Amino acid sequence: MIYKSKDGDISLENLTRLYAAVVIDMQGEVAEMSLEWFDLYGDKVKLVEYVLVFDYTPPGEDIKKRTVLKYETKDELVATMSEVAELFK
């Protein structure tokens, strides 16, 4: 299965995890956090971007193998999540 994104084709084969997150800046420290965390504490940090992460890293591996799509708004992220979900039906 292939998802055709605006950034190119993304394989859904061998996908270990697929998740949405936010990238935040908290006093100079940049971190990836869950959408739920951001809903609770987002007013205390600076939002950098929304991301959809296609993670291919096998369990126990230290070297990350992932493709990350970046979005300016949550609506853009949710729209892509819906498109990807349709491929799994």
N, C-alpha and C positions, 0 to 999 in steps of 0.2 A: 504494500500500500504506500502511496506517495501523497503527501499534502503539498499542493502547489501554492506557496506563499508569494507575497510580493518580493521577497528576498531570494526566491528560488525554490527548487524542489527539496522537500524534507522527507526522508524515508521514515516510515512508521514501523518498519521491521526491526526487530531486536531492541525495541524500546523498553527500557527498564522502568522509567518513571516519566510521567508527563504532569507538569504542575504549573500553576500560575503563582506569581509572586510580585512583590514590589522591591525596588532597589531604593534604599534610603541613605541619607547622609545625616549622621548624628554626631555633631561636633567634630567633623573631619573624618570620622570612621564611616566607610561605606559598607553596607551589608545588604544581603537579600533576606527579606522577611515575608511571612505569609500574608495573604490578603486579610485574614482574620485579625492578625496582630495589628496590621495597619488601621483597620477599622477601630480598634480599641485605643491605640497610642499614636495614631498618625498626626495628631495636632501637636505632638512634642518633637517631631522630626521633620526634615526636609525630604520631600519626595523627589527622587531622581527620575525614575521611570517605572512603568509596569512591564513585566516580562512573562513570556510563556516559554518554559524550559522543556526541551526534548532531551531527556537524559538517557544515554546509551551505556553508562558505566556499569560493568558487571559488579555484582555484590563482592565486596572485599578488595576491589581495585582502588589504588590511591590516585591514579591518573584519571582525571575527569574527561569523559567523552560526551560532549553535549552541544546542542545547537540552541541558541537563545534568540527569540524574536522580541523586539523592543517596541513599546507603545507609549504614547504621550498621555492617553486617557484610558480609564477603566472600560469605557464603552467599546473602544477599539479592541482591547484585550478580550472582552466577553464575546464580541463578534467572531474573532478568530477561534476562540474556544468552541463556539457553536459549530463552526465550519469543520473543525477537526473531529468533534464528537460525531457528526454525521457520517464520517468515514468508518467509524467503528460500529455502525448499526447494521 
